[in-house]
Amino acid sequence: MAWLSLALTLALRALLNPALAVDLLRVAWRFRHRHWYRRFPFLPLPAQSYVRWRMYTAYGDEGAIPPADDVVAFARWVGRQP
């Protein structure tokens, strides 16, 4: 599954479940690059090195793409945090 495919799958699930959409937005905001507004394309995207590190620690492979179910489970867990 490519990153674009993962994003589209999560977007579809978010459309069907607004509570999940809020949780996914919360996760996306947590993962953003610290100074995202200073770098083109001026979007709150995560740093590539951070994503590679997260994928390595979670899946043992820097190039891994997480399954949508794992992202949803993590987003729901984040949504329950104070």
C-alpha positions as CSV (number, residue, x, y, z in Angstrom):
1,M,0.0,0.0,0.0
2,A,1.4,3.4,-1.0
3,W,1.2,6.4,1.3
4,L,-1.4,8.0,-1.1
5,S,-3.5,4.9,-0.8
6,L,-3.2,5.0,2.9
7,A,-4.3,8.6,3.0
8,L,-7.3,8.0,0.7
9,T,-8.3,5.0,2.9
10,L,-8.1,7.1,6.0
11,A,-10.0,10.0,4.4
12,L,-12.8,7.7,3.4
13,R,-13.0,6.3,6.9
14,A,-13.0,9.8,8.3
15,L,-15.9,10.8,6.0
16,L,-17.9,7.8,7.4
17,N,-17.0,8.5,11.0
18,P,-16.7,12.2,12.0
19,A,-15.3,11.3,15.5
20,L,-12.5,9.4,13.8
21,A,-11.8,12.4,11.6
22,V,-11.2,14.5,14.7
23,D,-8.8,11.9,16.1
24,L,-6.9,11.7,12.8
25,L,-6.6,15.4,12.6
26,R,-5.3,15.4,16.1
27,V,-2.6,12.8,15.2
28,A,-1.7,14.7,12.0
29,W,-1.2,17.9,14.1
30,R,1.0,16.1,16.6
31,F,3.2,14.7,13.8
32,R,3.7,18.0,12.0
33,H,7.2,19.4,11.5
34,R,8.0,22.0,14.2
35,H,8.5,24.9,11.7
36,W,6.3,23.7,8.9
37,Y,5.2,27.3,8.1
38,R,8.8,28.2,7.1
39,R,9.3,25.5,4.5
40,F,7.7,25.0,1.1
41,P,5.0,23.7,0.5
42,F,3.9,25.5,3.8
43,L,1.8,22.5,4.9
44,P,1.9,20.9,8.4
45,L,3.6,17.8,7.2
46,P,5.9,15.6,9.3
47,A,9.7,15.6,8.8
48,Q,10.8,12.7,6.7
49,S,13.4,11.7,9.1
50,Y,10.8,11.5,11.9
51,V,8.5,9.4,9.9
52,R,11.3,7.0,9.0
53,W,12.3,6.7,12.6
54,R,8.7,6.1,13.7
55,M,8.3,3.4,11.0
56,Y,11.6,1.8,12.1
57,T,10.6,1.7,15.8
58,A,7.1,0.4,15.1
59,Y,7.7,-2.0,12.2
60,G,11.5,-2.6,12.0
61,D,11.7,-1.0,8.6
62,E,12.2,2.6,7.7
63,G,10.3,2.2,4.5
64,A,7.3,0.5,6.0
65,I,3.8,1.9,5.4
66,P,1.5,1.2,8.3
67,P,-1.8,-0.6,7.8
68,A,-4.9,1.7,8.0
69,D,-6.1,-0.3,11.0
70,D,-3.0,0.5,12.9
71,V,-3.3,4.3,12.2
72,V,-7.0,4.2,13.2
73,A,-6.1,2.4,16.5
74,F,-3.4,4.9,17.3
75,A,-5.7,7.8,16.4
76,R,-8.4,6.5,18.7
77,W,-5.8,6.0,21.5
78,V,-4.6,9.6,21.0
79,G,-8.2,10.8,21.1
80,R,-8.7,9.2,24.6
81,Q,-5.7,11.1,26.0
82,P,-6.3,14.2,28.1
